[in-house]
């Protein structure tokens, strides 16, 4: 029997006690009342009548708030949305004091490394790059650091870090740990539960999932840190578009389904690719829809990415569509990334169709 509140309506389910797929489907929705919409509407407003909590369009928006409630609930913290992943990156790096040390992966999202390199070049901070698979080296590098920046898996090398051990080392040094969780998503990894202080997302990727928006997000567990970040967002106007927030929330609804499908297909593709003698190496962290395969040369990898018919040659990832890209085509990609490495983002297409297309591309690129 339903428990009924004083209004005669059943009391809502405590979504914090439900599982991931249920929370993704239900968090951030208006109360279910007669004639109320199922979804949070797009609120197009730059100003609100005074006397309430909203006040002005730079401070809050009901559509942002619905998205932030949903993603925060999935990650286990409080969320703030930003106009892009890189704007969120810049916000977090702004927490670092002048001349302080940031520990970061030598293989990571190129935009993050570019920002770190620019800030170091200008004398704003010091960067200490590490191999995230060498936990002892990462722990040693944390000494005197102010911020430890991790990706796991790393982009595009697919390396996995020991996040609990690194979190402990960061905290022993008095540093905060940021984990970019774009590849794993909260469906597969919840960094706050592993000791991280801050979780970062390029919402453009898996969270949005449809290749139709630019947005970023930060999730924290500490209320004081959330307040600091919120005040800075208010001051700098680093806010997302309302339509983008609405699209991101719509995409988040199917995140568990998409991740489950992409992961199953990725694991099957990894199994089949490992049997080909023309693939030098297959890199897969063991979970998720991202993988990399290494061919014997850059030219051959170029031929493959230009020969696929179903896989889309594109630099983004995490969408419904499967994409691939030779990462060393970008001059600023670290030299330790093999010339022949192709990063693959597995979408929701039939795995046999994806395999057939990869096979014909690999076969056509035999030199």
Helices and strands as residue ranges (DSSP letters): G 15-17, H 20-26, H 62-75, E 78-82, H 85-93, E 101-105, H 110-121, E 126-130, H 135-141, E 145-151, H 163-172, E 176-180, H 185-188, G 191-194, E 198-202, E 216-220, H 223-236, H 242-252, H 255-273, E 281-283, E 290-294, H 298-307, E 312-313, E 323-326, G 327-329, E 341-345, H 351-364
